[in-house]
Amino acid sequence: MQNCAYLSNSEKYSEFQFNEYSIRFRTSSHLRKYTEIKHWDNGYLVVTADYDTTGELEEYIDLIPMLKNLFIEPEIFLPQIKEVKLKYA
């Protein structure tokens, strides 16, 4: 799906993938996996994350600062994304 992005994690990194872009960012080494995408709002994600120390928690991911640091224009990149799914679900 061209308008769908994917979120996943591996070891200490999370990965947000959309088309040819793959954005990796550091996360807790205690993160087992993301279990649910609760909400997507043009660069802001609300997810449920499962940690080996605390169990499931609601987490918030703001992609806009990451995109700006990578010189990706959020106002052009983000409107293309209509849905975010878990990659390993």
C-alpha positions as CSV (number, residue, x, y, z in Angstrom):
1,M,0.0,0.0,0.0
2,Q,1.6,3.3,-1.1
3,N,0.0,5.4,1.6
4,C,0.8,3.0,4.4
5,A,3.9,3.3,6.7
6,Y,5.2,0.6,9.0
7,L,6.6,0.6,12.6
8,S,8.7,-2.1,14.1
9,N,11.6,-2.6,16.5
10,S,14.7,-4.7,16.7
11,E,17.0,-4.8,19.7
12,K,17.6,-1.1,20.8
13,Y,16.1,0.5,17.7
14,S,12.7,1.2,16.3
15,E,12.1,1.6,12.6
16,F,9.6,3.7,10.8
17,Q,9.3,2.7,7.1
18,F,7.5,4.5,4.3
19,N,8.1,3.9,0.6
20,E,11.9,4.2,0.1
21,Y,12.5,5.8,3.5
22,S,13.6,3.8,6.6
23,I,14.0,5.9,9.7
24,R,15.7,4.2,12.7
25,F,15.8,5.7,16.1
26,R,17.1,4.5,19.5
27,T,14.6,3.0,21.9
28,S,14.8,1.2,25.3
29,S,16.6,-2.1,25.3
30,H,13.7,-3.3,27.4
31,L,11.2,-2.8,24.6
32,R,9.9,-6.3,23.5
33,K,7.7,-5.0,20.7
34,Y,5.0,-2.6,19.7
35,T,1.6,-4.3,20.1
36,E,-0.8,-1.7,18.8
37,I,-1.0,1.5,16.8
38,K,-3.6,3.5,18.6
39,H,-3.6,6.7,16.7
40,W,-1.7,8.4,13.8
41,D,-1.9,12.2,13.5
42,N,0.3,13.5,10.7
43,G,3.6,12.8,12.4
44,Y,2.5,11.9,15.9
45,L,2.0,8.3,16.9
46,V,0.2,6.9,19.9
47,V,1.2,3.2,20.4
48,T,1.1,0.4,22.9
49,A,4.5,-0.9,23.7
50,D,5.4,-4.1,25.6
51,Y,8.4,-3.9,27.9
52,D,10.1,-6.8,29.7
53,T,10.3,-4.7,32.9
54,T,6.9,-3.0,33.0
55,G,4.5,-4.8,30.6
56,E,2.4,-2.8,28.2
57,L,2.4,1.0,28.3
58,E,1.0,3.7,26.1
59,E,3.9,5.5,24.3
60,Y,4.1,8.6,22.1
61,I,6.4,9.0,19.2
62,D,6.8,12.4,17.5
63,L,8.4,12.0,14.1
64,I,8.6,15.7,13.2
65,P,11.9,16.5,15.0
66,M,13.5,13.3,13.6
67,L,12.4,14.2,10.1
68,K,13.8,17.8,10.4
69,N,17.1,16.4,11.7
70,L,17.3,14.2,8.6
71,F,16.5,17.2,6.3
72,I,13.2,15.6,5.3
73,E,10.4,18.2,5.0
74,P,7.6,17.0,7.3
75,E,5.0,19.2,5.4
76,I,5.7,17.2,2.2
77,F,6.5,13.8,3.6
78,L,3.8,13.3,6.2
79,P,0.6,14.1,4.3
80,Q,1.3,11.2,2.0
81,I,0.9,8.7,4.9
82,K,-2.7,7.8,5.5
83,E,-2.2,4.8,7.8
84,V,0.5,3.2,10.0
85,K,0.7,-0.5,10.7
86,L,2.9,-2.8,12.7
87,K,5.4,-4.5,10.4
88,Y,5.5,-7.8,12.4
89,A,1.7,-8.0,13.0
